[in-house]
Amino acid sequence: MDNPWNTHYHYFDQKKHPPAATLRNALALSQKLQINPQDRLAVDLGCGNGVDTFALLQGKWNVLAIDKQNEALLRIKENTPDTYKQQLQLSLNSFENIDALPDCQLINATFSLPFCHPDHFDRLWNIITSSIPKKGIFSGHFFGTNDAWSSNSEMTFHTEKQIKTMFNHFDLIHCKEIEKQGKTISGKEKYWHVFHIVAQKK
């Protein structure tokens, strides 16, 4: 299987590699909440190339960026300007081994949660939702059952009904289901079935 997260790390060039639309929507929503500066903590789960992490830093968030690829974290550390380094904390960890997350106003998971093993997904999701306070925000993606990778037993896929159940305690601000033929980051053809989500805790 072609896993884009193992091979592609880019410098924070937001013109060439803009942050995810879900995160941009989440950041716009957060601006309306007038969050106290000391409470502006975000977690970037599966931070990968760091584009979303950097967008959060630019948005004056303190960020805990988590990834299981040490190369990804090293690149982020090397490429983060000194201006933002005090806002950034890096954590080398896999989803399966996360025991807890700090209370935070925003959790971002751009195309990363499907790579959590299904045996561990429910536990991880409970950790995520319990870490988000009332009016806190989740932004991210889930793969649907029609996705070309759905036969991979190491990954997690969801139906629309399952997604709505998962967000029982959230208002779905943005929920878009997209199925289309496209390409992976490395340029290989792939059929995508993806739920794009921005949600706010009730």
Secondary structure, DSSP 8 states (H G I E B T S, - for coil): ---GGGT----S-TTTS---HHHHHHHHHHHTTT--GGG-EEEEET-TTSHHHHHHHHTT-EEEEEES-HHHHHHHHHHS-HHHHTTEEEEE--GGG-------SEEEESS-GGGS-HHHHHHHHHHHHHHS-TT-EEEEEEEBTTSTTTT-TTS--B-HHHHHHHTTTEEEEEEEEEEEEEE-TTS-EEEEEEEEEEEEE-
